[in-house]
Amino acid sequence: MNGDETADARSVALDAYLARRAGQGFHVETRSGMQAVIVRRHRLYVVLRWFAPRRSQQRLVVSVDQHGEVTSLAAEPVRW
């Protein structure tokens, strides 16, 4: 597999993962070719962001390795 085919396979794997997570209420905040930050906000986000900021939203960093394996880790909260 050459570099272009590897990049395409990684992009397809990331697209599929993001589509599954969109079905769970996540939205893409930022995205590059092999990485994305996705977020799901609580339905009471406006209130919770002041009183319980960690519970107001869930942010994940999603990345794809050279073998097409998708991993996600908790992202740092947005700092204002």
N, C-alpha and C positions, 0 to 999 in steps of 0.2 A: 504494500500500500504506500502510495507516495504522500507527500505533505498535504496536497489539496483534498485527497480522498479521506485522509485522517481528520482534517478540519471539518469536512462535510459530515462525516459520521458523528463527530462530537456535537456539531450544531444540531443534527437531527435528534440525538439523544437528549440534548438540553431542551429542544422544542417539545418533545414528547413529555418530559418531566414537568415542564411548565404548564402544559395543557392539563395534565392530571391535577396539579396543584390548583389551577384556576377553577376546577370543578369543586375544590374544597374552600373556595372563597379568597384565595390569594391573588394579588395583583402584582405585576412587575413594576418595581420602582426604578431600577436601572438594569441595563443589560449590555454585555459585550459579546463577542463571539463564543467564548467558552465559560462565561460566568454571568450570574445575575443576582440581584437582590430582590427578594419578593417579600411582600408584607400582607398581613391580614389584620384588619382593625376590628376591634370589639364593637358591637352595635351601639354601645354607650361611650364611644371613643371620646367625644367632646367633654364629657364629665370626668371620665377616668383619667384622661391625660393630666389633669390637675391633682387628683387625689390618689391615684394609683398608677403612675406612669408605666410601670413594668407590665401591668395587666392590660393596658389600653390597646396594645398592638403586639403582634408577633412578627419579627423580622428574621429572615433567613438568607444566608449567602449560599448560593447554589453554584457548584462548579463541576466541570467534566474533565476527567483525566485523559491521558493519551490512549487508554484502552476503551473509552466510551462509558466508563463508570461514573455515575452521577452521585455526588455527595452534597449534603447540606449541613450547615452549621449555624448556630444562633448568631445573629449579627448584633453588633453594638447598637444601643438605642441612639436615635438621632439627637444630637445636642444642638440646642438653639443658641 
